[in-house]
Amino acid sequence: MKKPLIFLFVLCIQFVNSQDLALVKKNSKIGYISKDGNFKIEPQYKSAKSFSEGLAAAEDNGKWGFIDTKGTWVIPAAFVDSKDFNSGIAIVKKDKDWVYINTKGEIQTPPPTEKLFDFNNGVAFIRQSDKVGLINSKMAIVLQPKYDQIKSFENGFARVESNKKWGIISADGKEVVEPVYDEIGNYFKNTTWARKDKTFGIVSAGKFIPVDGAEKIWDFETQDLTYAKKNGKIGFIDLKGNWTILPIYDKAKAFSKNLAPVCVGSKWGYINPKAEFVIPPTYSDAEVFSSNGIAPVKEKNWGFINESGKLIIPTQYGITSNGFVISLFVQQDKGFIDGLARVKNEGKWGFLKPDGTVLSNQWFENAELFSKSAEKEKVITEVAVEKPKTEAKPAAKSATKKKK
């Protein structure tokens, strides 16, 4: 009996390993550290930016290109300036013109537009004759220019203006709230707040529900309550527009972990959804709780408390970025994000762990927040299989058709 023929083929699987890297500046040079506090890329760049989608813009001899997480130049430094990658596309300045490139550095040509806009949520704006529409990362038009304004997308939705009236669209260009309002909020659980003439209310399922006496409503964040103003005081409303916490506070911020910072007079504390003070108003300022149950509070400087109000990290730090990438992170840059908080002490920046210790006991001239960076890896496997007989070929052809 003849032995079956055996041959080897190589199975190559490519996957993405996501890791967090933070840009830091040490001895006037920029490098990148991982969350264990070690340098993933040693400080060597005069100018560079945070990682986005596995690539970071960096400068070399006055020109900008992109490096990967190993510090290898993936896109050579040949541009006058550059922005970050988003949705696989970045804007770079080539000679005197701004152009789109993909992650291979290839120039992408969009439909005619008066200006190039950054990608976000898989789309970017195009502007023609003072009207704004959307394109996708393949440079195809998703929404013909028809609006006067489109604001930045948040969680897949954006506010749009048409004839001085506001509505909301999704990233595929569909209107989820008709532009008939004088002011509008973010889109949260199929709901938003809006103003019609002088009346503030909630928009749900296309219906406008006035909120009794509301003078202003803030965006919903992570919970089904948001803060609103009535008679000059702040309270909280739910997704149906009901006042669930009476407006008796001077200031307030969003609920998180079922706790919201509120200000009485000049002191801040925290209440629960029943309007009970869990943490008495004793601080000069307070921020929302992070997902790990820790919140920044201020006396003269900033420290951190847990959900029971215990001060677990002394009030000795600065947490405000003073313009340093603050535009990228509005609220969360002031607290713990994925287990670390960026703080300032004696003119230096570092990262605090929840136990109050400093990551790798290092302080830097500047430090940006950790950002996820996708790193592709390959797994190569040799597989031994029996060589198929000749009569088996038609069956293989049939399987291919089914796969298609």
Helices and strands as residue ranges (DSSP letters): E 6-26, E 29-34, E 39-45, E 48-52, E 55-60, E 63-67, E 73-79, E 81-82, E 89-94, E 97-102, E 107-108, E 123-128, E 131-136, E 141-147, E 149-150, E 157-162, E 165-170, E 175-181, E 183-184, E 191-196, E 199-204, E 207-210, E 216-217, E 225-230, E 233-238, E 243-249, E 251-252, E 260-264, E 267-271, E 277-283, E 285-286, E 294-298, E 302-306, E 311-317, G 326-328, G 332-334, E 336-337, E 340-345, E 348-352, G 359-361, E 366-367, E 371-386, G 390-392, H 393-403
